[in-house]
């Protein structure tokens, strides 16, 4: 992904979680999983980008994330019912590194 970020000219920070500790801390389950923090660094949104899914025909709008960002910038609370979980590829945990909440 680092090479892809360079190729595509990402203008935002791209981070690599080599130890997977950050993913575990935020209980990440799949990609993409979006997190929005307020000005006090408090997590105020964790959820999907929008209702689009591969091959669903639903347009990619970013509506859910956009609403969350607007609310956070305005200091408004983002209700739990507006925080739909992301659906995507599960995280590939390094051997022996899966967090306890994913243990079989």
N, C-alpha and C positions, 0 to 999 in steps of 0.2 A: 504493500500500500504506500510506503514511503516513496518509492519510485513513481508510482501512479500519481501521487500528490504533486510531485515535481513536474511530471509530464503535463498534467492538467493545469498547472499554475495555481494551485490552491492559494488563496490569499488569507486563509485562516490557519491558526496553529493546528498541525496534525501531530498527535502524540501517539507513541507506541508504548503499551503497557506490558513491558517484557516480563515482569513477575506476575502479572494478572491480579495484583493486589487491589488496584483501583477498581477493576471489574467486580471483584469480590466485595469490596467495601460498599459499592452502590447496588449490589445484588443484580448485576446485569445478567440477562438471560438470553438475549438474542441481539442480532444486529439487523437494522439499525434500532437503537433504543435511545430516545432523546431525553435529555435532562436539562431543565432550566433552573437557574439559581437566581435569587433576588440580589439586591445590592448589598445585603448582609451575608451573602454566600450561603443562604438557606435554600435547600432544595424545595422548589415550589411546583414543579411539574416533572412528571416522568411519564412518557407515553409515546404514542405514534405520531408520525409526520402528518398523515391524513388517512382517509378511508380507502385509498387506492391499494390494489394488490396486483401482483403479476397476473396478467391474462384476465383480470376482472372486468376490464373496460371502464372502470371508474377513473376519472381524470386525476392526474397528479397535481394537487393544488397546494399542499403544505398547510391546509386550513387549520388543523388542530395545533400544530406547532406555532403557527402565526398568531392564533388567538392567545396561546399561552405566553408568547413573548410580549404581545401587546399588554396583557394583564400584568405581567411582571414589571414591565416598564412603567405602568401606571400605578403600581403598588396595590393592585387588586388581587384578591384571593382567587385561585383557580380551583373551582370545586372538584372534588374527587370524581364525580360522575362525568366530568369533562376530560378525565385522564384515562383514555383507553390504552390498554397495553399494546406495545409494538408486536408485530408478527414478522418474523424473518428467520434467517438462519441461526441455529443455536450456536452458542460460543463453543469453540473447540478448546477445551481445557487441556493444558499440558498434563502429561502423565503424572498422576498422583497429586494434581493441583486443584481438582474440582472442589469448590466450597462445600461445606457440610450440608447446606440446604439443597444440593444437587446429588448428594450421595445416595446410592441405591440401598 
